[in-house]
Amino acid sequence: ETLQQMARELLLAQSSDWAFLMRTGTAREYASKRSKDHLLRFNRLHDDLEAGRADEDFLAACRERDNIFPEIEWRHYI
């Protein structure tokens, strides 16, 4: 589940819309915040996984917030 959410966060951070919105100045602050938020969540999930920790509450909050692509295949990212 953690790896699936990490894949979601990565995809959401890389969404071309965020970069486009930042570059054109349309909703620049919102787009920047969304990109940063996804990267921060990805990094926290990664750090917890590497350390052998599991913050189930944080993972659940991430899934609840952004559960797009419920069947995402995280193995495509290794």
VENWO-V798705 format. One record per pair of residues at least 24 apart in sequence whose C-alpha atoms are under 10 Angstrom apart, sorted by the first residue. I is the first residue (numbers start at 1). J is the second residue. Records with the same first field share a line. If there is no record, write none. Layout:
I = J ; J
This chain:
1 = 56 ; 59 ; 60 ; 63 ; 74
2 = 42 ; 45 ; 46 ; 48 ; 49 ; 54 ; 55 ; 56 ; 59 ; 60 ; 62 ; 63 ; 74
3 = 42 ; 45 ; 46 ; 49 ; 72 ; 73 ; 74 ; 75 ; 77
4 = 63 ; 67 ; 69 ; 70 ; 71 ; 72 ; 73 ; 74 ; 75
5 = 41 ; 42 ; 45 ; 59 ; 60 ; 62 ; 63 ; 66 ; 67 ; 68 ; 69 ; 70 ; 72 ; 74
6 = 38 ; 39 ; 41 ; 42 ; 43 ; 44 ; 45 ; 46 ; 59 ; 62 ; 63 ; 74 ; 77
7 = 42 ; 69 ; 72 ; 73 ; 74 ; 75 ; 76 ; 77
8 = 38 ; 42 ; 62 ; 63 ; 66 ; 67 ; 68 ; 69 ; 70 ; 72 ; 73 ; 74
9 = 35 ; 37 ; 38 ; 39 ; 40 ; 41 ; 42 ; 43 ; 45 ; 62 ; 63 ; 66 ; 67 ; 68
10 = 35 ; 38 ; 39 ; 41 ; 42 ; 43 ; 77
11 = 38 ; 39 ; 68 ; 69
12 = 37 ; 38 ; 39 ; 66 ; 68
13 = 37 ; 38 ; 39 ; 40 ; 41 ; 42
14 = 38 ; 39
38 = 62 ; 66
